[in-house]
Amino acid sequence: MKHLSEYRDFEATKKYLDEIHKITTREWNIMEICGGQTHSLVKNGILELLPEKVRMIHGPGCPVCVTPLNLIDKAIELLEKGVIVCSFGDMIRVPGSKKSLLEAKAVGGDLRILYSPLEAVSIAKQNPNKEVVFFAVGFETTAPANALSVLHAEKEGLNNYTILASHVLVPPAMEAILDDKLCTIDAFLAAGHVCAIMGMQEYYPLVEKYKIPMVVTGFEPLDLVQGIYMAVKQLEDGIYKLENQYSRVVKEHGNPAAIAVIKKVFEVGAREWRGIGEIPNSGYVIKEAYRKYDAEAKFNISHIKVPENPNCIAGEILRGIKKPNQCDQFGKACKPANPLGAPMVSSEGACAAYYHFSTHLTT
């Protein structure tokens, strides 16, 4: 990418929008997987510039959005036990069953907001008499850094560092969405940052199994409109294949070094998704060889289970069944300052995108 402005150029973007209008003959539902893509579509007004027949469905969005309440409650339990809990900033205001991490901090919890899990390793080294836990939330994109933090802690001989892992994987979620009896999706825009790490190999079987077009797409306006054009072109031509719009970043086999680090520390296992439930083989769990770095095992908090908020329809939004402004609580009982669920408070949540940038969007 030479210049960011190249991918925000209105004239170049408009050419693709015009082409989409020319080739669209029937209604198509296209799901963008990533919340960063959703925010770009809403913030830049792309949803209103597309033909009425091209309907964008907002997908799982971001790992913060799909982190279940019980994981947040587990992190709060650790805070209340006197553990130093470290987290990225986008997690701290997401509500648990009774409170958020920020509210737990306000009553004395030692919560540290960091930019990297390696900072948490440094905190553990500086505080040998305190337990330090990094709340490791993420798609495949953040897994290498979280795995690397475990390897660094091992190298430093630290016994007071663990991670509370909540890593979820995109392809199994796509499969679960496609298997849902309410699914109406005709094509996918796959998340470019995930594919930059993992490559494209996992998506070919999904394309063949479900006979559905998938386009790996970036996050700028031109990326997204070009990706939508490629998806609509396939649909109108009656074909299905995996295409890579984001070729300036995504390579066929991803980042082998990053994948190797992930595989050293993590293995694939079942994960619970907020509002969706448990999806088999949809997350990373810590391997037995590194179990001493697993906060759930060390602090015996695996038993914590809580029901989701019945007033929040996050599950339906994350599965693309409803849009944020179809929720009765949207902009009323649920606002960024007082959210009912993660999609309203997360920086990549679909509800937050609609609230901040385009509450006038029609259903």
Helices and strands as residue ranges (DSSP letters): G 4-8, H 10-23, E 28-34, H 35-43, H 46-49, E 54-61, H 63-66, H 69-80, E 84-87, G 89-91, H 101-106, E 111-113, H 117-126, E 132-138, H 143-156, E 161-168, H 170-179, E 187-191, H 192-198, G 201-203, H 204-210, E 214-217, H 221-237, E 242-244, H 256-265, E 266-273, E 277-286, G 288-293, H 295-299, H 314-318, G 324-326, H 342-345, H 350-357
